[in-house]
Amino acid sequence: MKKCSKKLGLWQVAEAEGIDEILTFDHLKREHVEPRQAYSWPMGFDVPEFLASMDYTIALPVIKTHWTAIFTMGLKSRSA
């Protein structure tokens, strides 16, 4: 993720904007969660464990062309 972010220029933009710390999920310790309303994942899923200590998260959308895909998937974020 870091290599890709740098190649796309996202890392450099964050640094230029004064972001103190940039985290990627690549090598972070994970914990298993089973949210009550996550009906599509009845067995739960793993998330980076540091997310429990965050006040805010910023979700960036993935921009792709979908003309070659059979279906499109996306991740939606919502505050509880």
URLIN-V381366 format. One line per field, one symbol per residue. ss: DSSP state (2 for helix, 1 for strand, 0 for the rest). phi: phi as a letter, one per 20 degrees, with the letter a starting at -180 (. if undefined). A space follows every 50 residues. Layout:
ss = ???
phi = ???
This chain:
ss = 02222222022222220000000000000111100000000000111122 222000000000000000000000000000
phi = .ffffffenfffffffenffbdddegcefdceccfgeeffcfenbdcgff gfeeebcdeefedbedfeeebcdbdddbee
